[in-house]
């Protein structure tokens, strides 16, 4: 089966407890894995200030998943996001070969080191 590489970020409402946040993250992780996705990266960005208020809230709990999956899985995942009242916003994007290469370097920590300057 043909698979693309995707990155999805979602924002959970900040009024949740740690256990509720973990439950929500596990739910979306299982939506991916149960539908045949391979999770490449799972980053917790934590509680961050929002650029503008959403649902009268100024902060949100950010989570990122990077995964390989069939194109049809994205619609399933986004439907689950829309059905869950804990999700304030979400964004899923398909990574092209350059973004996928950058993401792999970022995961390995190679993008944090500066390239030597040659004169």
HUMOGI-V604832 format. One line per field, one symbol per residue. psi: psi as a letter, one per 30 degrees, with the letter a starting at -180 (. if undefined). burial: I if it has 16 or more other C-alpha atoms within 10 Angstrom, else O. A space follows every 10 residues. Layout:
psi->???
burial->???
This chain:
psi->kkklklkkkl klkfglleee eeeeeeefee eeefggkjke kjkjfaklkl elkkhgkfll jkkkkklklk fffeeeeeee eefjffkell kkkkkaeeee eeeeeeefgf ffkkkkkk.
burial->OOOOIIIIII IIIIOOOOOO IOOIIOOIIO IIOOOOIOIO OOOOOOOOOO OOOOOOOOII IIIIIIIIIO OOIIOOIIOO IOOOOIIIOI OIOIIOOOOI OOIOOOOOOO OOOOOOOOO
